Amino acid sequence: MGGQKMVYSFVYSWAKFAIVILLLLNVALAQTFTQACVSDTRINRNDGCSTWQTMNYGSSTTMQAATWTWVALGCSQGDIRALLQFDMNPTVSPQALYDNRATLNLYFPPGSTETQSYVGGASDNQFYVQQVTGLWSESTVTWDTQPAITTVGQITVPSSVSTTQDYSINVSSLVYNWVCNGATNYGVRLQQVNEGSTYRRVTFCSKEYADPTKHPTLTLEYAYISASAPDTMCGGGSFNLNCSLTNASNPAGYSFQWLHQNSGTTYNTQNVSNPTTTSGLNTYIVTVTNPWCQTAKDTVTVYIDNSSSISVSPVSVFICPGASTTLVASGASTYSWDNSLGSGSSQTVSPLSNTTYTVTGTTAAGCTSTASATVNINAVPTVSVSVSPTSNCPGQNTSLTASGAAVYSWSTGAGTAGITVSPGSTTTYTVT
């Protein structure tokens, strides 16, 4: 029983870890952001019920833009408008930039009898989406205290084509004012184009509606950039810097600038071939600007490995026939020798004739270079000895002189080319 609990805990922990990773990736890579409505309400006025215009309807589950009559309620003709405000601060990565595409999504409340309508003398139920320019509070605003709006850039929404129509309205121009022109986001107001003339109406769910999938939302589209380059390159090698651009409505309108932070060199192009490098770690930053006002940045680093300059010691050596010498390579991580010597940084060799050995070194980054060493075999010297005089009496001096070599060693212990001896009898002297 205890073992089962331990396994369950282990799996659960990893599941939570995986979920966190997926959420982080989603935040980093998301390009479409659906923003929640943070405040919404309707505001009413009625010619026969004057109290309506001082009442707050912030808790209502529906909103309207309408001119209608409410005779059954003991009232008369009146108007209804709607106010909405959205969160304009999605959690985006530094690689995302707003692409000037925004959609206001409004949903008809299923089953409602207050359908999308224009009847009687009304020829349309077009409505405006207008930019609000003043503060308001969902819990206190009324018709009499409604905030100011501007009609500059207002959006006209065509008449409904069905009685239960949902709306997806392009509000990019209004959002542009908030994002690029510094306008404060006070939200939008909906009102009939021909307000005051019955009978025309559009009805939507508010954020208080029971079904959250019917709540008003604002969809924002972001383009996404991603810079790429190899992690490591060998010195002298060629490579490219690339910057991908996805979910952009007008890719040709985007501009790119790369900066090589090490040298200050810049490149005004989306992709760079064979950029400037320095030995070691190179940092490249790409700044992408869209045709509106947004910029995004991404960074890549490339390590330039110039450590692959291999050497071998000694470069040249002379040995006698049958002798051996050791060659030692340095400057790399792994080594491969020719002449069937195999691998390793050092090799002991005893060639029969002059031989050149080549070693190929590879660094940890995979960069290679070669170095060579030559082992020369010295010729065997021919030594001769001259005797003067060639015969002599016992005990008298005789000069022996060796030639044909550079260094000599006599059996007498002498180390010079010539020696003088005074043997008392016939004696053999050997020189090496």
C-alpha positions as CSV (number, residue, x, y, z in Angstrom):
1,M,0.0,0.0,0.0
2,G,2.8,2.4,0.9
3,G,4.6,1.6,-2.4
4,Q,1.5,2.5,-4.4
5,K,1.3,5.9,-2.6
6,M,4.9,6.6,-3.4
7,V,4.5,5.9,-7.1
8,Y,1.3,8.0,-7.2
9,S,3.0,10.9,-5.6
10,F,5.9,10.7,-8.0
11,V,3.7,10.6,-11.1
12,Y,1.6,13.4,-9.8
13,S,4.6,15.6,-9.2
14,W,5.9,15.1,-12.7
15,A,2.4,15.8,-14.1
16,K,2.3,19.1,-12.3
17,F,5.8,19.9,-13.5
18,A,4.7,19.1,-17.1
19,I,1.6,21.3,-16.8
20,V,3.7,24.2,-15.6
21,I,6.1,23.8,-18.5
22,L,3.2,23.6,-21.0
23,L,1.7,26.8,-19.5
24,L,5.0,28.6,-19.8
25,L,5.4,27.5,-23.4
26,N,1.8,28.6,-24.1
27,V,2.5,32.1,-22.7
28,A,5.8,32.3,-24.7
29,L,4.4,31.2,-28.0
30,A,0.8,32.4,-28.0
31,Q,-0.1,34.7,-30.9
32,T,-3.8,35.1,-30.4
33,F,-4.9,36.6,-27.1
34,T,-8.5,36.6,-26.0
35,Q,-9.0,39.3,-23.4
36,A,-11.7,39.3,-20.8
37,C,-14.2,42.0,-20.3
38,V,-13.4,43.7,-17.0
39,S,-16.4,46.0,-16.8
40,D,-19.7,46.1,-18.7
41,T,-23.2,47.5,-18.2
42,R,-26.1,49.0,-19.9
43,I,-27.5,52.5,-19.3
44,N,-31.1,53.3,-19.9
45,R,-33.4,56.3,-20.3
46,N,-37.1,56.4,-20.9
47,D,-39.5,59.2,-21.7
48,G,-42.2,57.8,-19.4
49,C,-40.0,56.4,-16.6
50,S,-37.5,59.1,-15.7
51,T,-36.0,57.1,-12.9
52,W,-34.4,54.7,-15.4
53,Q,-31.7,57.3,-16.3
54,T,-30.5,57.5,-12.7
55,M,-30.5,53.7,-12.1
56,N,-27.4,51.5,-12.4
57,Y,-27.6,48.2,-14.2
58,G,-24.1,46.9,-13.6
59,S,-25.3,43.5,-12.4
60,S,-27.5,42.9,-15.5
61,T,-26.8,39.7,-17.4
62,T,-27.5,41.3,-20.8
63,M,-26.8,44.5,-22.6
64,Q,-28.4,46.3,-25.5
65,A,-28.1,49.1,-28.0
66,A,-31.7,49.9,-28.6
67,T,-34.5,52.3,-29.2
68,W,-37.8,50.7,-28.1
69,T,-41.0,51.2,-26.2
70,W,-41.9,49.7,-22.9
71,V,-45.6,50.4,-22.6
72,A,-46.3,47.1,-20.9
73,L,-44.1,48.3,-18.0
74,G,-46.0,51.6,-17.8
75,C,-43.3,53.4,-19.6
76,S,-42.9,54.7,-23.1
77,Q,-40.2,55.1,-25.7
78,G,-36.6,55.0,-24.5
79,D,-33.0,54.3,-25.5
80,I,-30.4,51.8,-24.2
81,R,-26.7,52.0,-24.6
82,A,-23.9,49.6,-23.5
83,L,-20.5,50.3,-22.0
84,L,-17.7,47.7,-22.1
85,Q,-14.0,47.8,-21.0
86,F,-11.4,45.1,-21.6
87,D,-8.1,44.1,-20.2
88,M,-5.5,45.4,-22.7
89,N,-2.5,43.9,-21.0
90,P,-2.0,40.3,-22.2
91,T,1.0,38.4,-20.9
92,V,3.2,38.4,-24.0
93,S,6.8,37.5,-24.5
94,P,9.5,40.0,-25.6
95,Q,9.3,38.2,-29.0
96,A,5.6,39.2,-29.6
97,L,4.3,42.5,-31.0
98,Y,0.8,43.6,-31.5
99,D,-0.2,43.2,-35.2
100,N,-3.0,45.9,-35.3
101,R,-5.8,43.3,-35.5
102,A,-8.5,43.4,-32.8
103,T,-11.9,41.8,-32.8
104,L,-14.8,42.6,-30.4
105,N,-16.8,39.4,-29.8
106,L,-20.4,39.8,-28.7
107,Y,-22.9,36.9,-28.2
108,F,-26.7,36.8,-28.3
109,P,-28.2,35.3,-25.1
110,P,-29.7,32.0,-26.2
111,G,-33.4,31.8,-25.7
112,S,-33.9,35.5,-25.2
113,T,-37.1,37.1,-26.6
114,E,-35.3,40.4,-27.0
115,T,-33.9,39.4,-30.4
116,Q,-31.7,41.3,-32.9
117,S,-34.6,43.3,-34.5
118,Y,-35.7,46.3,-36.5
119,V,-39.4,46.4,-37.0
120,G,-42.2,48.9,-37.6
121,G,-40.8,52.0,-39.3
122,A,-37.2,51.0,-38.6
123,S,-35.1,50.1,-41.7
124,D,-32.0,49.0,-39.8
125,N,-30.5,48.2,-36.4
126,Q,-27.0,49.4,-37.3
127,F,-25.0,50.5,-34.2
128,Y,-21.9,52.4,-33.4
129,V,-18.8,51.2,-31.5
130,Q,-17.4,54.4,-30.1
131,Q,-14.3,55.2,-28.0
132,V,-15.0,56.2,-24.4
133,T,-12.8,59.1,-23.3
134,G,-13.7,59.3,-19.6
135,L,-13.8,57.3,-16.4
136,W,-16.8,55.2,-15.4
137,S,-17.6,52.5,-12.9
138,E,-19.7,49.4,-13.7
139,S,-21.3,49.6,-10.2
140,T,-22.3,53.2,-10.3
141,V,-22.6,54.5,-13.8
142,T,-26.0,55.6,-15.1
143,W,-27.4,57.3,-18.1
144,D,-27.1,60.7,-16.4
145,T,-23.4,60.0,-15.4
146,Q,-22.3,58.2,-18.5
147,P,-18.7,59.0,-19.6
148,A,-17.8,61.2,-22.6
149,I,-17.1,59.5,-25.9
150,T,-15.5,60.6,-29.2
151,T,-17.2,60.0,-32.5
152,V,-13.8,60.3,-34.3
153,G,-13.1,56.9,-35.7
154,Q,-16.4,55.4,-34.5
155,I,-17.2,52.0,-36.2
156,T,-20.5,51.4,-37.8
157,V,-21.7,47.8,-37.5
158,P,-24.2,46.7,-40.2
159,S,-27.7,45.6,-39.5
160,S,-28.2,42.0,-38.2
161,V,-28.9,39.2,-40.7
162,S,-30.6,36.9,-38.1
163,T,-32.6,37.4,-35.0
164,T,-30.0,35.5,-32.9
165,Q,-26.8,36.8,-34.5
166,D,-23.5,36.9,-32.7
167,Y,-21.1,39.6,-33.7
168,S,-17.4,39.7,-34.4
169,I,-16.5,43.3,-35.0
170,N,-13.2,44.6,-36.3
171,V,-12.2,47.2,-33.8
172,S,-8.5,47.5,-34.8
173,S,-8.7,51.2,-35.4
174,L,-9.9,51.8,-31.8
175,V,-7.4,49.5,-30.2
176,Y,-4.7,51.3,-32.3
177,N,-5.5,54.5,-30.5
178,W,-4.9,52.8,-27.1
179,V,-1.8,50.9,-28.2
180,C,0.0,53.4,-30.4
181,N,-1.5,56.8,-29.9
182,G,-1.4,56.9,-26.1
183,A,-5.1,57.1,-25.6
184,T,-6.3,55.8,-22.2
185,N,-8.3,52.6,-22.4
186,Y,-11.7,53.6,-21.0
187,G,-13.5,51.1,-23.2
188,V,-16.2,51.4,-25.8
189,R,-19.8,52.4,-26.0
190,L,-22.5,50.8,-28.2
191,Q,-25.5,52.8,-29.4
192,Q,-27.9,52.6,-32.2
193,V,-27.0,54.7,-35.3
194,N,-30.5,55.9,-35.6
195,E,-31.1,56.2,-31.9
196,G,-34.4,57.7,-30.9
197,S,-36.3,56.1,-33.8
198,T,-38.2,53.0,-32.9
199,Y,-38.1,50.0,-33.2
200,R,-34.5,48.8,-33.4
201,R,-32.4,46.6,-31.1
202,V,-29.4,44.4,-30.6
203,T,-28.9,42.3,-27.5
204,F,-25.8,40.7,-26.0
205,C,-24.7,38.8,-23.0
206,S,-22.7,40.6,-20.4
207,K,-19.9,39.2,-18.3
208,E,-22.5,38.4,-15.6
209,Y,-24.2,36.0,-17.9
210,A,-24.3,32.4,-16.6
211,D,-22.4,30.8,-19.5
212,P,-18.8,32.1,-19.6
213,T,-18.4,31.2,-23.2
214,K,-21.0,33.9,-24.0
215,H,-19.1,36.7,-22.2
216,P,-17.8,39.6,-24.3
217,T,-14.2,39.2,-25.3
218,L,-11.6,41.2,-27.2
219,T,-9.3,39.2,-29.5
220,L,-5.9,40.6,-30.1
221,E,-3.5,39.2,-32.7
222,Y,0.2,39.3,-32.1
223,A,3.0,38.5,-34.6
224,Y,5.8,36.4,-33.2
225,I,9.5,36.5,-34.0
226,S,12.1,33.9,-33.3
227,A,15.9,34.3,-33.9
228,S,18.0,31.3,-34.6
229,A,21.7,30.6,-35.1
230,P,24.1,27.7,-34.4
231,D,25.2,27.4,-30.8
232,T,28.9,26.9,-31.6
233,M,31.0,27.4,-34.7
234,C,34.6,26.7,-35.5
235,G,36.8,29.7,-36.2
236,G,36.7,30.6,-39.9
237,G,33.4,28.7,-40.5
238,S,30.4,30.4,-42.1
239,F,26.9,30.5,-40.6
240,N,23.6,32.5,-40.9
241,L,21.5,34.5,-38.4
242,N,17.8,33.9,-39.1
243,C,14.7,35.6,-37.7
244,S,11.3,34.0,-38.4
245,L,8.1,36.0,-38.4
246,T,4.8,34.3,-37.9
247,N,1.1,35.5,-37.7
248,A,1.9,38.8,-39.3
249,S,-0.8,40.3,-41.5
250,N,1.6,42.3,-43.6
251,P,5.1,40.7,-43.3
252,A,6.6,43.0,-46.0
253,G,5.9,46.0,-43.7
254,Y,8.1,44.7,-40.9
255,S,11.7,45.9,-40.6
256,F,14.6,44.0,-39.0
257,Q,17.8,45.2,-37.5
258,W,20.5,42.9,-36.2
259,L,23.2,44.1,-33.7
260,H,26.4,42.3,-33.1
261,Q,26.8,43.4,-29.5
262,N,30.6,42.5,-29.4
263,S,31.6,44.8,-32.2
264,G,28.6,47.2,-32.7
265,T,28.1,46.0,-36.3
266,T,24.5,46.3,-37.5
267,Y,22.6,44.6,-40.4
268,N,19.2,45.9,-41.7
269,T,17.9,42.6,-43.0
270,Q,15.7,39.7,-41.8
271,N,18.5,37.1,-42.2
272,V,22.2,37.7,-42.1
273,S,24.8,35.6,-43.9
274,N,28.3,35.3,-42.4
275,P,28.0,38.0,-39.7
276,T,30.9,39.6,-38.0
277,T,32.4,37.4,-35.2
278,T,35.0,37.6,-32.5
279,S,36.7,34.7,-30.7
280,G,34.6,33.3,-27.9
281,L,30.9,34.2,-27.1
282,N,29.2,36.4,-29.7
283,T,25.8,38.0,-28.9
284,Y,23.4,39.0,-31.7
285,I,20.2,41.0,-30.9
286,V,17.5,41.4,-33.5
287,T,15.0,44.2,-33.2
288,V,11.8,43.9,-35.3
289,T,9.5,46.9,-35.9
290,N,6.0,46.6,-37.5
291,P,4.3,49.3,-39.6
292,W,2.4,50.6,-36.5
293,C,4.3,51.3,-33.3
294,Q,5.3,47.9,-31.9
295,T,8.8,46.4,-31.6
296,A,10.0,43.1,-30.3
297,K,13.5,41.7,-29.7
298,D,15.1,38.3,-29.6
299,T,18.7,37.3,-28.8
300,V,21.0,34.5,-29.9
301,T,24.5,33.7,-28.9
302,V,27.2,31.9,-31.0
303,Y,30.4,30.6,-29.5
304,I,33.3,30.9,-32.0
305,D,35.9,28.2,-31.2
306,N,39.4,29.2,-32.2
307,S,41.0,26.8,-29.9
308,S,41.5,24.1,-32.5
309,S,45.2,25.1,-33.3
310,I,46.9,21.8,-32.6
311,S,50.6,21.4,-32.2
312,V,53.0,18.5,-31.9
313,S,56.4,18.3,-30.3
314,P,59.1,17.8,-31.4
315,V,58.4,19.0,-34.9
316,S,61.6,17.4,-36.2
317,V,63.9,15.0,-34.4
318,F,67.0,12.8,-35.4
319,I,67.5,9.4,-33.9
320,C,69.8,6.5,-34.6
321,P,68.6,3.4,-36.4
322,G,66.6,1.2,-34.0
323,A,66.1,4.0,-31.4
324,S,62.7,5.4,-30.5
325,T,61.3,8.8,-29.7
326,T,58.0,10.1,-28.3
327,L,55.7,12.6,-30.1
328,V,53.3,14.7,-28.0
329,A,50.3,16.5,-29.4
330,S,48.4,19.3,-27.6
331,G,45.6,21.9,-28.3
332,A,42.6,19.6,-28.8
333,S,40.4,17.2,-26.8
334,T,40.9,14.0,-28.9
335,Y,43.6,13.0,-31.3
336,S,44.0,10.6,-34.3
337,W,47.4,9.7,-35.8
338,D,48.2,8.4,-39.2
339,N,50.6,5.5,-39.9
340,S,48.2,3.2,-38.0
341,L,49.3,4.8,-34.7
342,G,45.7,5.1,-33.4
343,S,44.5,7.7,-30.9
344,G,45.9,9.5,-27.8
345,S,47.9,12.7,-27.3
346,S,51.3,10.9,-27.4
347,Q,52.9,8.2,-29.5
348,T,56.3,6.5,-29.2
349,V,57.7,5.6,-32.6
350,S,60.9,3.9,-33.9
351,P,60.8,4.1,-37.7
352,L,63.3,2.3,-40.0
353,S,63.6,5.4,-42.2
354,N,62.8,9.0,-42.2
355,T,59.0,9.3,-41.5
356,T,56.5,12.1,-41.2
357,Y,53.7,11.6,-38.7
358,T,50.4,13.6,-38.9
359,V,48.0,14.0,-36.1
360,T,44.4,15.3,-36.4
361,G,43.0,17.0,-33.3
362,T,39.3,17.6,-32.5
363,T,38.1,20.1,-29.9
364,A,35.0,19.6,-27.7
365,A,33.1,21.7,-30.2
366,G,34.0,19.4,-33.1
367,C,36.5,21.7,-34.7
368,T,39.6,20.0,-36.2
369,S,43.1,20.9,-37.3
370,T,46.3,18.9,-38.1
371,A,50.0,19.1,-37.2
372,S,52.9,17.0,-38.4
373,A,56.3,15.9,-37.0
374,T,59.2,14.3,-38.9
375,V,61.5,11.6,-37.4
376,N,64.8,11.5,-39.2
377,I,67.1,8.4,-39.0
378,N,70.8,9.3,-38.7
379,A,73.2,7.4,-41.0
380,V,75.7,4.9,-39.2
381,P,79.1,6.6,-39.2
382,T,82.2,4.8,-40.8
383,V,85.1,5.4,-38.4
384,S,88.8,5.0,-39.3
385,V,91.9,5.2,-37.2
386,S,95.4,6.3,-38.3
387,V,98.5,5.2,-36.4
388,S,101.8,7.1,-36.2
389,P,104.2,5.6,-36.2
390,T,102.8,2.3,-37.5
391,S,105.4,0.4,-35.4
392,N,107.3,1.3,-32.3
393,C,109.5,0.0,-29.5
394,P,107.9,-1.1,-26.2
395,G,107.1,1.9,-24.0
396,Q,107.4,4.5,-26.7
397,N,104.6,6.9,-27.6
398,T,102.2,6.1,-30.5
399,S,99.5,8.5,-31.8
400,L,96.1,7.1,-32.7
401,T,93.7,9.5,-34.5
402,A,90.1,8.6,-35.3
403,S,88.0,10.2,-38.1
404,G,84.6,9.8,-39.7
405,A,82.4,10.7,-36.7
406,A,81.6,13.7,-34.5
407,V,82.0,12.2,-31.1
408,Y,84.4,9.5,-30.1
409,S,84.8,7.2,-27.1
410,W,88.0,5.1,-26.8
411,S,88.4,1.9,-24.9
412,T,91.0,3.8,-22.8
413,G,88.2,6.1,-21.6
414,A,89.3,9.0,-23.6
415,G,86.6,11.1,-25.5
416,T,88.7,12.9,-28.0
417,A,89.4,12.1,-31.7
418,G,93.2,11.5,-31.0
419,I,95.0,9.8,-28.2
420,T,98.6,9.0,-27.4
421,V,99.4,5.5,-26.0
422,S,102.7,3.8,-24.8
423,P,101.9,0.1,-24.8
424,G,104.6,-2.3,-23.4
425,S,103.4,-5.1,-25.8
426,T,101.0,-5.5,-28.7
427,T,97.7,-3.9,-27.6
428,T,94.3,-3.5,-29.4
429,Y,92.6,-0.1,-28.9
430,T,88.9,0.3,-29.8
431,V,87.1,3.6,-30.6
432,T,83.4,4.1,-31.0
